[in-house]
Amino acid sequence: MYDCYLVTEAECTMAEGWWQDGVESCDPNPCPYRRVCCVEFSCLVLFSTECDDAGGMWYSDLRTCEGEPCGNLPVEQTDWGTLKILFE
């Protein structure tokens, strides 16, 4: 869970948090549990249920998409002749 702070929406945005309108108390902690979700090679920060709905792989230990945790796009090996034909 994330920590809960009672701040204004502007302060929350500046702190890169998730604003929840109407929350008046941090007890119990209303903060979301969003983590990295890899959908194919795209990295998103979602709830586990959203990740499941998107058909992705949810990583509960990763909070951000820094460092490309979902990998790079697949590379298809080809030869120089094929590349020349593609770009003629």
C-alpha positions as CSV (number, residue, x, y, z in Angstrom):
1,M,0.0,0.0,0.0
2,Y,1.0,3.6,-0.5
3,D,1.1,6.1,2.3
4,C,-1.9,8.3,2.7
5,Y,-1.6,12.1,3.2
6,L,-4.4,14.6,3.5
7,V,-3.3,17.3,1.0
8,T,-4.8,19.4,-1.7
9,E,-5.2,18.0,-5.2
10,A,-2.5,20.4,-6.4
11,E,-0.1,19.2,-3.7
12,C,-0.9,15.6,-4.6
13,T,-0.2,16.2,-8.3
14,M,3.1,17.9,-7.5
15,A,4.1,14.9,-5.4
16,E,3.2,12.6,-8.3
17,G,0.5,10.9,-6.2
18,W,-2.9,9.6,-7.0
19,W,-5.6,12.0,-6.0
20,Q,-8.8,10.5,-4.5
21,D,-11.6,13.0,-4.3
22,G,-13.8,12.9,-1.2
23,V,-11.3,11.1,1.1
24,E,-11.4,12.8,4.5
25,S,-9.3,10.3,6.6
26,C,-6.3,8.0,6.2
27,D,-7.7,5.5,8.6
28,P,-8.1,2.9,7.1
29,N,-5.6,3.7,4.4
30,P,-7.6,4.3,1.2
31,C,-4.5,4.5,-1.1
32,P,-4.3,2.2,-4.2
33,Y,-1.9,-0.6,-4.6
34,R,-0.7,0.1,-8.2
35,R,2.4,-1.6,-9.6
36,V,4.0,-2.3,-12.9
37,C,2.0,-4.2,-15.4
38,C,3.6,-5.4,-18.6
39,V,1.2,-5.7,-21.5
40,E,3.2,-7.2,-24.3
41,F,6.1,-4.8,-24.3
42,S,4.3,-1.8,-22.9
43,C,4.8,-0.8,-19.2
44,L,1.8,0.6,-17.3
45,V,1.2,1.3,-13.6
46,L,-2.1,-0.4,-12.8
47,F,-4.1,-2.2,-10.1
48,S,-3.7,-5.9,-10.3
49,T,-7.3,-6.3,-11.5
50,E,-6.8,-3.8,-14.3
51,C,-3.6,-5.6,-15.3
52,D,-5.5,-9.0,-15.4
53,D,-8.2,-7.4,-17.5
54,A,-5.6,-6.1,-20.0
55,G,-4.0,-9.6,-20.2
56,G,-0.7,-8.3,-18.7
57,M,1.8,-9.5,-16.2
58,W,1.7,-7.7,-12.8
59,Y,4.9,-7.1,-10.8
60,S,4.0,-6.4,-7.2
61,D,7.6,-5.4,-6.4
62,L,8.0,-2.7,-9.1
63,R,6.4,0.8,-8.7
64,T,7.6,2.6,-11.8
65,C,8.4,1.9,-15.4
66,E,12.0,3.3,-15.1
67,G,14.6,1.1,-16.7
68,E,12.2,-0.5,-19.2
69,P,11.1,-3.5,-16.9
70,C,9.0,-4.9,-19.7
71,G,11.9,-5.2,-22.1
72,N,12.4,-3.7,-25.5
73,L,10.5,-4.4,-28.7
74,P,11.4,-7.7,-30.3
75,V,14.1,-7.5,-32.9
76,E,13.6,-9.4,-36.1
77,Q,16.9,-10.4,-37.7
78,T,17.2,-9.8,-41.4
79,D,19.9,-9.3,-44.0
80,W,21.0,-6.1,-45.8
81,G,19.3,-7.0,-49.1
82,T,15.9,-7.3,-47.4
83,L,16.4,-3.9,-45.7
84,K,17.3,-2.2,-49.0
85,I,14.1,-3.5,-50.6
86,L,12.0,-2.2,-47.7
87,F,13.4,1.3,-48.0
88,E,13.6,1.7,-51.8
